């Protein structure tokens, strides 16, 4: 009886002590009761860096760091947070310590028992734990509680959410911005992140050898997270972090493992051979045509590694300012163009990933839109965001998709890839048709169109007389081209000029007067705007001209040119030298 009474008193004393140490997780993190998960994550990130025992040696920093971890463990789990709000205890047991420092999956801190100046963060001992050590030369896993040089962390294998799985500003909270996800999901990658505490089905990491690397990784446009290891250095914790990041970034980043023991020369040639610890690299494909391996040297936290991967995504998309929006990105370019209209401030990760996969096939642009009622956006024919507009290489505009809604990143990549493939086929068909048309026109076209680039050759110093057919409609152009094609073959068009030896005395050209009004204005203020087509006889050397604006037919044009050559036509001095814009 005395023993039972003593135990009961001891139990009550423990309860009293625990009650005295009760912590308010909201106060610990400095957030309001109605704080969002994003605010909680930011607060935890800031405080954990401030009180990390490896950085903060002040008295009380260790205990503060433990309180921060416990507070975040409670508030980052919606069920525990709900229980705490209702009962003051995350387990739903009124009266018990909400912080639960060091017990049942919580995280606590203690000095390194080895006395080497390191620290150890651990849960209650038991099966399923991994003891993870950080050393100056890298990181490694150990199996027990023994001393280790440097700093070490032990993570419970029970599937509880790790307090280190905080988000950096929730980078992937939305794929595109503008309510992309359907099906009631809220947050895209954020939804996947919120479930990351649960183990779920583990996906195997793709085995990469030199052949696979050459065929599927090198310069293929996809970002890869690659783990380089040997059988003796294999580490379950490292693999689990890589798998977790692979799940978060599925669709925009692929993950792979390279066994450097089976292919040592391959790893040594890449400069990735691991000596004491496994090594992590991101195959980055940010700007140029060639990718490169960038080593990750940060702490082995999934969020840190995820951020590193995000920073190394392709950056081929050009951000467009709405004030300077032009509507002919593809005009004159050999590649078609695609532009994303989104509410997001920065270029979305999925668009960056697509720009890497398709950068040799499309010109990529993206534009932040605050209001779809903006006149410039209306002109594009867009009424819902996010949207994608495309330009064929001939400048023809197409609205590819508006009000985009997809289930997840993988389906988004697949759907948009199919969209791009279809648009590329349309562009090739358009190019083929345009090439055939150009070939036909080159065969039939006898009279060149006067431009700034060919003006000197056709109507400059080398040509004593230039006959120019000016038109303002496609119909007038066809008529003039037909007439001048016939007339240019007449014998008088090939008479030799006494002052120029073998040079032809007459050259022929067409002029688009609707696009080059300044040219005809050099002859007359009116620019002969009342006429759909006129004929100009121009002598560049003398700066003189003569106009024939009457009814134009083959016979009339022949007579006009004959009169010019015989000196029966009066020439007038130009108002100013004619120029082509």
PyMOL commands that set and color helices and strands:
alter all, ss='L'
color gray80, all
select helices_A, chain A and resi 2-20+25-29+37-50+61-75+78-87+189-194+210-217+231-233+236-248+264-270+302-311+322-324+349-358+375-379+409-444+455-459+474-487+491-494+517-521+554-566
alter helices_A, ss='H'
color red, helices_A
select strands_A, chain A and resi 108-111+119-122+130-135+138-142+151-155+206-207+223-229+253-259+279-284+292-296+318-320+336-342+362-368+387-391+397-402+465-471+506-512+533-539+544-548+572-573
alter strands_A, ss='S'
color yellow, strands_A
deselect
rebuild
show_as cartoon
